[in-house]
Amino acid sequence: MERELVVVIDFGGQYNQLVARRVRECNVYCEIYSYKTDLEKIRDMKPRGIILTGGPNSCYEEGAATCSPELFAMGIPVLGLCYGAQLMSHVLGGRVARAAVREYGRTEVEVDNSSALFAGVTSRTVCWMSHFDYIAETAPGFRAVAKTANCPVAAAECPERGLYAIQFHPEVLHTVEGSKMLYNFVRGICGCRGDWRMDSFVEENVTALREKVGSGRVLCALSGGVDSSVAAVLLSKAVGEQLTCVFVDHGLLRKNEGDEVEAVFGPKGNYKLNFIRVNARQRFYDRLAGVSEPERKRKIIGEEFIRVFEEEAKKIGAVDFLVQGTIYPDVVESGLGGESAVIKSHHNVGGLPDYVDFKEIIEPLRNLFKDEVRKVGLELGIPEHLVFRQPFPGPGLGIRIIGEVTAEKVKIVQDADAIYREEIARAGLDREINQYFAALTNMRSVGVMGDERTYDYAVALRAVNTVDFMTAEAAEIPWDVLKRITSRIINEVAHVNRVVYDVTSKPPGTIEFE
């Protein structure tokens, strides 16, 4: 049976990857392509539906991202979101103009339940608006099916042609019934069966990886984190002994993590991997000496990773492929996911040196979100305690230490983070909070310990709740738990006399503390 596909066309919106994730929640496979993609290529994919994302521009401005009217005449249902809705109206003869009142944030929307798009949605529902422009006049053949106090056309449709336009963002969690709307489009209007699952992803990718690698040898960058662990086991399932896993202990790992990774994946572990552990901590410390700027630290760490892998590849002989555990948020925030702006570079996808001594880099998870990676891990039989391990960035503690990285600072943040994770687990919050960690600020302040004056560092605690790691809210940790963590860190970790808790959401902040 042919796999069903929904295509998301990216116009540079900040939530473009969330659209794909919501479609996959409907058990329908989805791929993202730039608006610059040739229309014939889209047609040849035979998608069951097309979704146009938001974007930062005004569709009527010269040079703005656009599309051909032919896109809407292919007989394929099309859903436009925010900029995509405005663009659809503009291209098809409607009028888009600057709104007298900008709408941003949670907004009550009145919807017409007779529309197939809003079947089962309450008549007044809360949605997430983010727009300067609005649809002043619908295109010929369209009718308005939703409105707000300031936006007379919050949604419009031409069901005879399978065309739907939504001014708000159904893909974000703030739109209370957004998932239902997207389900109505994908499963109802597009008629998708919804039979794409992680077991099919594993099966298809194992076959594809086996064909791609052939008789070649593969080197996997194994960090011990969720992403690289799942990537390693996936490749092992595909190519067996052709895979060598190199674990680089760069001295920027969590406390005792190097030994824990070796215990699981090394010779005494449960996996038949060719496992090599490289102790390179001093090498990384030397490269990072005197460097404070976060992006430069990321790039130095990424480049040094590649250099280590090249050296190990030469030791074991010819290696054709390098495997990395890149996932969707890495791609998006590195500016490689289509039309989105660069938020940060990452050693998995950005900041790599021009010369890499491998035929090709394989990133088998690059189209998956974190929760999807975990589902793949469970499908592959990886134990739950590994699958649900706390996320950890490729550059490690290098970006959880503000300012210059030193061995002393690494020990401080390792000890503080170990206490933090231990107390969160003891409070039974370890599976409720999606990500939590300690970071070392570059701030030193006066304190009093015993009868002595101190001048030491402040540790920052970070904890967030998120579904997709693209947006996040600070977790509300009980006060008594925070006090216990603070007391232990100050009493047990040398050179720390202050603990702060970061309550910033993403956006405007990032999840990592850098």
HUMOMO-V513517 format. One line per field, one symbol per residue. ss: DSSP state (H for helix, E for strand, L for the rest). psi: psi as a letter, one per 40 degrees, with the letter a starting at -180 (. if undefined). A space follows every 10 residues. Layout:
ss: ???
psi: ???
This chain:
ss: LLLLEEEEEE LLLLLHHHHH HHHHHLLLEE EEEELLLLHH HHHHLLLLEE EELLLLLLLL LLLLLLLLHH HHHLLLEEEE ELHHHHHHHH HLLLEEEEEE EEEEEEEEEE ELLLLHHHLL LLLEEEEEEE EEEEEEELLL LLEEEEELLL LLLLEEEEHH HLEEEELLLL LLLLLLLHHH HHHHHHHHHL LLLLLLLHHH HHHHHHHHHH HHHLLLLEEE ELLLLHHHHH HHHHHHHHHH HHEEEEEEEL LLLLLLHHHH HHHHHLLLLL LLLEEEEEEL HHHHHHHHLL LLLHHHHHHH HHHHHHHHHH HHHHHHLLLL EEELLLLHHH HHHLLLLLLL LLLLLLLLLL LLLLLLLLLE EELLLLLLLH HHHHHHHHHL LLLHHHHLLL LLLLLHHHHL ELLLLLHHHH HHHHHHHHHH HHHHHHLLLL LLLLEEEEEE EEEEEEEEEL LEEEEEEEEE EEEEELLLLL LEEELLLLHH HHHHHHHHHH HHLLLEEEEE EELLLELLLL LLLL
psi: hhhihhhhhh eeieeddddd dddddefhii ihiieehhdd ddddefidih hhiiieihee iheihaiidd deeeehhhhh hbdddddddd deeahhihid hhhhahhhhh iheehddfhe hidhihihig idiihdhiih eiiheiiide hdgeiiigdd efhhhhdage eiddhdfddd dddddddcde fidfehiddd dddddddddd dddbeiihhh gheeiddddd ddddddddeb eehhhhhhge efiihedddd ddddeadeae hgighhhhhf dddddddehe hdhddddddd dddddddddd dddddeahhd ihhifhiddd ddeefeebei ihdiiiedei eiidhhfidi hhgeeeeiid ddddddddde ehiddddfih ihideaedee hhaihidddd dddddddddd ddddddefed edhdhiiiih iehiihihhb eihigaihhh hhhihideed iiihighidd dddddddddd dehifheihi hhehihieai dig.
